[in-house]
Amino acid sequence: MSKALRKIGFNVGRDKARRLMRKFGLKAIQRQAYKVTTNSNHHNPIAANVLDRQFNPTSANQAWATDITYLRTGEGWVYLAIVMDLYSRKIVGWALDARMTQALVIRAWMKAIALRNPQPGLIHHSDRGSQYTSKQYLKLLKQHGVQCSMSGKGNCWDNAVVERFFGSLKHEWLAFVRHQTRSSMINDVNDYVRYYNGTRLHSTLGYQSPVEFEMSQKNVCIFS
């Protein structure tokens, strides 16, 4: 909070930020415990954990992390698949649907490819879910010269950065919102991704947004 206030011109330290939060009845939201949602009960091929929790690559389009989460609405579940560039924590591809299928993750992947056009050698990290181990999805990765990496079975820490993104979405943005329709949820999540990429401050990035961080790096090609 103090970092965000200073960024827009208010000289506020951490203690004063705490006092202001108390004065206006603002409280930090505690995140809920991680829940395993991956369906790894299949016989598809499993890749080694090449990424090995190295979440801070030295350049853009070097390592991307992916995953799926679920969001409740009055009409039923909405599933969100994302692709994150670990260098800047920017969400470079995402897709939402009422069903958790391989088509969902393929749409997110194709959006990321269209946006970033990475060179061969990119590491693609995911869990062992059937969507990411499907023959069609692995064929797409191979076509782009991608090196596949997968988390250990049921180990959320192997993809912790993406889990943090999902936590921020659910507990900072959606915690007190009840979406009655899937279309309303989809619109809200699209708004959050734009906010996350362009405005939300990240301590890992020196309290810059992903877009600001990329723009500040002279050796990074910027993609809109």
C-alpha positions, 0 to 999 in steps of 0.5 A: 500500500505504501509503495502504491501511494508513493508511486502516485505522489503521496509521501506515505511510509509503511506505518502511516499506511497501516494507520490509514488502513485502520482508519478507513477499515481496510484489512488485508485479505488472507488467502485460502489454502491451495486445492489440487484440481489437476487430473493426472489420472491418465497414461499420457507422457510426462516430462521432467521438471526442467524448470526446477523452480527457477522462476527468474529467467534473465530474458523475456520468452525464455520460460513460460508457466501455465495452469488452469483454475476454476471460478464459480458463477451463478450459472456454473463454473468458468475455467481460466487457462493462462500463460505467464512469461516468468521474466516479467510475470506478464500474462501473455496468453489466457482463455476462459470457457465453461469446460476444462478441455484441451481446447481451452489451453490451446487457445491460451497458448495460441494467443501467447504465440501470436503476441510474443512469437518466441524463438525455439528453446523456450521452456514451457512449464505446466502441471501433469494435467491431461490437457497439457499432456494431450497429444495435440497440445504436445504436438503444438509445443514441438512445432514451435521448438519448445522444451516441455517441463512439468511439475511433480505430482500434486506439488503446487510449489513447482508452479508457485508463481502462477498459483500466486497469480490465481490467488491474487485474482481470487482474493484481491479482485473477486473475493467480494463479487458474486457473478451471476453469469459466466459472461459477467465473470469472463468480462471481469477476469479480462479486466483483471488481466489488463490491470495485473499486466499494466497497473498492479505492482510486483515486489519481485519487479522492483514494485513495477507492473509487468508492462513497466518492467518490460519497458524499463529493460533495454534488451526486451522487445515490447509487444502490445 
